[in-house]
Amino acid sequence: MDKIAVFKGKKVRRIIHENEWWFSVVDVIEALTDSESPSVYWTILKSRVKKDEDFEPFTICKQLKLEATDGKMRETDCANTEGIFRIIQSIPSPKAEPFKRWLAKVGYERIQEIENPELATKRTRMLYKIKGYPDDWIEKRMRGIAIREELTDEWKQRGAQDERDYEILTAEISKATFGVTPSEYKKLKGLERQNLRDHMDDFELIFTMLGERSTTEIHRTEQSKGMKKLSSDAKAGGEIAGIARKKLEKRIGRSVVTGKNFLKAKNKKLT
């Protein structure tokens, strides 16, 4: 939800890197210039500023993975708030000044959140509330976010090196918990770019939390290291949740895994 900011109707992708916001340069260029080919504009701009100005784009930009329009994570030129300010100076646009003010505000929000993490939590709760999610669901979702962050911290410390490793481990837990991988689950629910967990019901969230919290505890208890062991633990943690899910399904006579999603539920209420 926090991976996209909006400036005058234009989406600007962003990511937390080294405890600050980094923004997609091509998205910023598109927002400022309305260019139909912002990537080409950026290529030309990089070439020009190297010749005409004391400014080397590669010194302020980093290739970070952001979600592309096809839903895949791709490396994209990104810059932090200071870097984007520098790039803006090379772009003639009447939107430059209001964009600077917007950028300063968005960047400052992250500084506030680092100093007071409760602000980030409150902001996330508010966004879910605006989207129409009920309070009891929001409580579960927020708890799930905390459990997920705890787990990914463990993975980072114990040998998972990149986003692909996280995807593999997450798939292991999901497969053992629900019998499907996250990508298969999204297809079942008719989702594309949407966050799968934002479309889970109470039971789906609860079993997701159980699988991930169990995995975290196994890692800690067994002092796990390396992807092979982490994968084994992930499967074991998911199986614990999977056993509980199957027992519940047998008792209530229906599957916990469903094709229902929040979009369908919201539309149904409106009709």
Secondary structure, DSSP 8 states (H G I E B T S, - for coil): -TTEEEETTEEEEEEEETTEEEEEHHHHHHHHH--S-HHHHHHHHHHHHHHHSS--HHHHEEEEEEE-TTS-EEEEEEEEHHHHHHHHTTS--TTHHHHHHHHHHHHHHHHHHHH-THHHHHHHHHHHHHTT--HHHHHHHHHHHHHHHHHHHHHHHTT--SHHHHHHHHHHHHHHHHSS-HHHHHHHTT-SSS-GGGG--HHHHHHHHHHHHHHHHHHHHHT--SHHHHHHHHHHHHHHHHHHHHHHHHHHTS-S--S--HHHHHHHHH-
